[in-house]
Each structure stands twice: as structure tokens, then as C-alpha cells.
Amino acid sequence: MLFNPSNTATRQFNAATDISALVNDEMLKDSAFHPNLGGVTKGGMANHYPMTIMSLQALGASDENIRDFRASWPRYRSKITDDLRLRDKGVVTKENWSDYLGQANFLPDFQRVFFDGLQATDDQNAYIMSALDKLQYALPMGLFHPLIRVSFAMMHGDKGLIADALAYWAIRYEDLYKRMLPPRTDFTNISVSAEDNWATLHAAKPELSFRGGSLNVCERLCSEPALQDIAVAENFFITEENLELKIQEIGDRAIGLYLFEPALTTLHGVTAFQALVDITQTVLGDSDRFRPLLAELWQRYWIWLTALYIEKGVPEALPSVVEESRSDVDAFAWEDIASAIVKVPEVHAIKMVFSCKWLFENLDANPRYKAAAINVLSQHINVKPVRLG
């Protein structure tokens, strides 16, 4: 959280003990910079920097690797107060903050409100989930970057970083869904798989009624009642009871769609999936009482991913690792993939490999995750890409 005259006496940065002093210092300094520079000055997306620094640390990068990346960082960043002249207006409060969602000029207000709320609570996860309950309608905004920032901030643990991430989500807020999701009425059915849900969609062969960039199309489709009814249907549903199973199924769809068409949107489908899994596991590790809200978040993610599936042409099948390549994938050590990617100064490559490795180790040892990481690496160094079928 930004240091300013009103909070220097109380704002104490909590350095993570499992992170190097250099990375802690970089994360602290980043709080002075605007998280959504592209949306303010049209000059770049500054939020990539802290997310990549955290990814590098998790992948085992040395301080020298971190410095090399910092030296190669091409984006301009603007300081919230010195460059953009944004100040805490004292207008946004803990009672009214949801009335100011989507208003970027209140960024310092949101930082204060969320930081004070985190400081005052004895249950940090409960506070975060109460905020996400109101923010969930904007879940995919900015290709899920606010969600990813929240995940990384929770990994680090500093309350100021978590407040910064929630404030970033608040200023990016836009209701993409336009309504509450359709309720299930028949509770005697067992849900079909995510794969079968998309097979039904493929058979229907829906056509887009509008054109545009992949990002814009997906955001527009999220509010379509027909898509919502298909994605969260009577025969496919995500509930607090089947949450873990559906998360694994959804992850298989997300990584498969990326392998079908490696692109910016499909890559963020995977990195956002990993962030939501991380938040889910962290919250459930503390208490089961937020399962209904987590199910709602996953429903909203699934609607967006299904929109992306439609935008990519509803392919009949998604790629898998062919049998003759499976042994090569198994033999490629994650440590070697990680040590190579930390030397590549490309933010999306680093973040994608981090997410794939994290998912493989913490959710599901799906060979598609490792295959995707190897193929990302092959775009930057002389590594043979995995053959897919």
C-alpha cells in the first residue's frame, strides 16, 4: 500500500520470510506505482512487473536473475502521487466503497479502505471473500489481472499488497454478467463433465453475432443469458459439493484450449485459473464456510472460459500429448524448465510457466501443464516442442 502522510505511522510492510530481501523490496516499492497504467496513460500495463517478480522468485530465480529482468523491463510506470497527482480524498469509506466501483480516480481511497479493513479484522480470508462477493461481477476484467494480483498478494501475505490488489480490482470494476446466475432446479441429477458440456456446445455449433478482438468478444459474451444458461446448465453445474472435481475438469479445458491455440487470451485463461485455484485452496484450508461463494466465482470463470471456447470456434477436440512424446515430457524436469525460463525477459512466458508448474505440483499432475510449459520455453530457447495430437 502506498505510503503517504496519513499512514506512515501505521503502515508497516510485512516482509515475507520465504522471499529474498531484494524481492520484498521490489514489492514494497511497487506500491507507489499505478497498477493499471495502460488504462490511465495508455502507456503500458504496469501490473505485470510485480506479478513477474513474484513468479521469478517462485521459479527459483536468483537475485541476479531478478536484477537482469528489472534491467530489461521495457514498460514505463507512473507513480500514483508524484506523476498522476492522485490523492486520498477521504470520500470512500468501509460503508460506501461499493458505490464508487469503477472510478479510477479513487484508487488511493480504495487502498486506504481495504488496508484499514484488513488491519481491523481477525479473519483476513473472511474479509477478502466479503470483498470478492461484491467484486465478482468484474472477475474477468483486464484479462483477470486484478484476480492474479490478489493471488500473488495473498501468497506474499502483506496486508498492504492485498489492499493494493483489491483496490486495483475495484477501479477496474465493470459488471460483465448483468444478472445473477440461473439457479439449478433439479438437484437429483449428477453433473456431466466439463468436456461433455463443451461437446454439447460443439454439436450446437453456435455462431457469433458480432465481431471484434478476442478479449472484447469474451467480455461481451459473459452477459449473454443464452451463454450463461449453457455454461451453468441443468446438466453441468458447479456447486459447493462438487467444487474440487469441477476445478480439475475446468483446468483440463483451460490448458487444452491454450494448447489448441496459444494466444494472449488462452494464456490468461490458464494463469487466471491458477490464481483462482490458489485463492480457493487458501480459503478452504482455513474454513469451508465460503464454499458457496467460491462456487459462484468458479461459475463466472467457467462462463468466460466457455465464451473463449466459442470465440475460438468450438473445436471438436482439444490437443493432448501423443503417446510417443509422453516419455520425453515425463523426463523433462520442472527444475530445468524453471531455471531456463527465469533467464527469458518475457513476462507472459515467465508467468505461464509459473502457473503450469504450480498447477502440476499443487492441483493435478496433468501432462498438458508440463507440455504447455515446455512449448512456451521452446519459443525462446533451443528446446524441442512437445508433439500434440
N, C-alpha and C positions, 0 to 999 in steps of 0.2 A: 504493500500500500504506500502511496505517495507520502513522503514526509512533508509536512507543512507546519506553520506556527501553531496550529490548533492541536496537533497530535504528537509533536516531538517529545513531549514529556511521557506519553503513554505508549507510543508505538515502539515496541521492541521486536526486532527481527529475530525469529527463532531459527537459527541455522540448523539444517538437517545434519545429524551426526554421520550418516552414511554417504554424504556428498562432500566432495572436496571443497576446501576453503575458496578456491577460485570460482567454482560453480555457484556456491552460496552467494558470493559477492556479485556475480553477474546477475543472479536472480533478484537480489536486493536492488541493484542499480536499475534494472529494467522497469521497476515500479514507477520510475519518473517519466517513462515514455508512454505515449498514447498507444493503446493496443490495436487500434483499428485505423492506422494511418491512411490506408487506401480509401476509407470511407470519409476521411476528413480533408486530406490534401490531395488525394488521387495520386500519391507518390509511392505507394508500396504498401505491403501488409506487414507491419512491424511485429505482429503477434507471432510470426514464425520463429523469431530469434530465441525467446526463452523456451519454447517447446523443443526446438532443436538442441539447445544446450542440455536440457534435461534428458533428451533421447541419447545424446552422445555419452553423457555420464552413465546412463543405464546400460549402454552397449560396451562399457569398459574403456572409454576414451581416456587418454592421459591428459594432464593439464596442457601438455604441448599440443596435442590434437585440438583441444578447446581453443587455445590461442591461435592456432593456424586457421581454424574455422572463423574465429572472430575477425582475423585479419582479412579474410576473403569475403566477409559479409557485404553484399553489394547494396543493401537497402538503406534508404535514409530513414531515420527515426526522429520524431518530434517530441520534445519534452512538453508535458501537459501544461505546466505553468509558464515556463520561460519562453517557449516557442508559440504555443497555442493560446496562451493567456486565459486558460480555463481555471476557474476558482470555485471553491465550495461556497455555494450561495446560501446554504442553510435552509433551503426550501424543502428538500426531500427528507422525509422522516421515516421511522420504522412503521408508522401507521399508514402513510400515504404513498410509499415508494412505487407501488404497482400503478398508480395514476400517472407516473412520469416515464413509463417504459417506452423505449424507442427514441428518447430525446437525448442526443449525444452531448449536448451542452451541460448536462447534469452529471457527467462522469464523476467528478470529484465528490459530489453529493452522494452518489451511489456507493462509492468506495467507503466513505465515512459510515453510511448507514449499515452496510454489510459488515464492516470491521467492528463497529460498536456492537452489533448483534452477535457476532462470533465471540467477542470478548465477554459478553454478558451471559452467555449460555453455558450450562454444564454438559450439554449434549450437542456437540458440534455436528454430527451427522444428521441429527433431527433438524437443526437449523438449516443446514444445506438443503435437505429434502423439502423443507417448507418453502424455501426459495424456488426450488426446481418445480414445485407444484404449480407456481404461478408463471414460471418461465417456459414451461414445457411446450407451449404452443409455438415457440420460436426455436425449437430443438435443432432443425437443420440449417439455421441462418449462418451465413458465412462459411458454407461447407463444413458446418459443425465445429468451427474453430473455438467458439466460446465453450462448448462442451469439452473439447480436448484440453483447453486451458484449465477448466475446473478439475479434470482428472489429474493433470500434472501438478496442480497446486495442492490437491489432496495428497498426492504421493509425497510431495515435499513436506507438507504439514504446517507451514507458516500461515497464520490467520490472515495476515495482510495479503499474501499471494492469493489465498482463496477469495478474499474480499475483492481483489482486483479482477479475478476471473468472473465472479458473479456480476460485478459492475459492467464488465465488457459484454456479458450476455444481456444485461438489462438495456444497454444503449443500442444493441443490435436487434432488439425485440421487434418482431412483426408476427402477427397471428397468421400463420400459414395454413391452418387447418379449418378455421372459420366455424367450427361446431364441435360439440362433444362427440366422441366416437360412438358408433352404433353399438348398443348393448347386445349381448348374447341373450337369446330367449330359450334355447333348448340346451339344458345343462346335462342331458343324458348322453349326448354324443361325445365321442373321443375325437380330438382334433386330428386332421390329416397332417402330413408333414409339410414343411415349407416348400420342399421340392414338388410335392403333389399340388400345392396351391399354385405354384408358378406353371406347372404343366396344364392345369385348368385354364389359366390365363393365356398360355400359348395357344391352346385349342380355340379359344375365343377370338384370337388374332385382333386385338383392339388396335385402332389406328388413332394417331394423334390428330386433333382438330386444329392445332396451331403449331407453329414452327419457332425455333429460336435456339439459343445456346443450351447445352445440356443442363447447366446449373439452373437457368431460368425455367426451363421446362419442368424440371423436377419440383421446384418450389411451387409452381403454378398447379401442378397435378395434385399436390398434397391436399388442396382444398376441394378437390372434386369428390362429391358424395359417392359417385359410382366406383371410383378407385378405393375409397375408404371402405365401402361395403364389400368389395372383392378382397382387399388385403386383410381386413379384420372381419372375416366372414363367419357364417354359422358353422362351416366345416373346417375352418382354420382359425384358431383363436389362441391368444397368449393370456394366460391367467397367472395368478399368484401360485397356483398349484403346479403348473407345468412349466414354470419360468425357465429353470435350468435346461430342460430338454429343448425348449424352443430357442434359447440363446445359441446352443450348439448348432441347431438346424439353420438358423439365420446366418451364423458365421460361415457355414459351408456355402450358402448362397452368395454372401458378400465376397468371399475370396474367389469363388468361381466366376462371378461376374467381372471381377478385376482381371482374372486370367483370360477371360473371353475378350475383353477389350481394355488393355491397360491405358488409363486416361486419368485426368485430374479428378473427375467426379468418382470414378470407380475406386481410385486410390483412397480418397477421403471416405468412401463407404467403409473401407477396411479400418482406417485409423480411427474413425468415429466409432465403429463397432467396438474396437479395443478399448477406447475411452469409456464407453458405456458399460462394458463388461467390468472394467476396473472399478468404476463407481458402484456398480451393483454388488460386486463381491465385497467391497469395503463396507458398504452399508449392511448387507446381510450378515457379515461377520460380527456385526455389533448387535443387530436385532432383526427379527422377522416382521416387525410391525409395519415396515414400509413396502412390503411385497406388492400390495395393490397399486401403489404409486409407481413402483418400478415397472410393473406390467404395463401401465399406461405409457411410460417413457418408451418401452420396447415396442409397443403398438405404433407409436408415432414414428420411431425409427424405421419399422418394417414398412409403413406406408410410403415413406420416402424411398426406401430401397426398391420397393415394388414399382414406384414411379420411374426410377432409374432403369429397372429391368424393361419397362415398356419403352422408354426413350432409346434404349439400346436394341430395340427391335424384337423383343420377346423371343430370344433364341430358344430352340427346342431343347438343347442340351448345353451344359457348361463344361469347359475343359477339365480333364483330370490328368494326373501323372500316369503316363503309359508304363506298362509293366517293366519294360526293358530299361527305363530310366529310374525306376524306384530305388534300385540299389545305389545308384550314383547320388540320389537325393539323400538317402539314409547315411551314406558315407561322408557327406559334406558336413563338417562340424559347424555348429552355430558359432562357436568361438572364432572360427576362421572367417565366417561371413561378417561377424561383428567387427573384427579387427581390420577388415578391409574397407567396410563402408564408412567407418569413422574418419577415413582419410579422403573421402569424397565430399567436396564442399557443395552439396546439393541438398537443400532442406527436405524436399519431399522424399528423396531416396533414403535419407537417414531416418526420417520418421516412419516410413513404410517398413523398413527392415526392423526397427524397434518394435512396431506393433505386431508384425508377424512373429518375431521371436517371443515376445511377451505372450501372445495367444497360444503359441505352440507349447510353451512351458507352463502356462497358468490356466489354460482352458481345455485345449484339445490338441493332441499331437497329430493334427491333420497334415499329411504330406503336402497339401496345397499351400499351406502357410510357408513352409520352407522352400517349396518350388518358386513361389512368388518372390521371396527374398533373394534367392539365387538369380532369378531373372532380372530383378532390379539391379543387382550387383553387376550382372553381365552387360548392362548398358553403359557402365563406366570403366570397367577393367576387363582384362582378357580372361573371362570366365565363360565356359560353355553354358548356354541357357538350357533349361530343362525342356525336354521334348514333351509336348502335351497332346492328348488325344481327345 
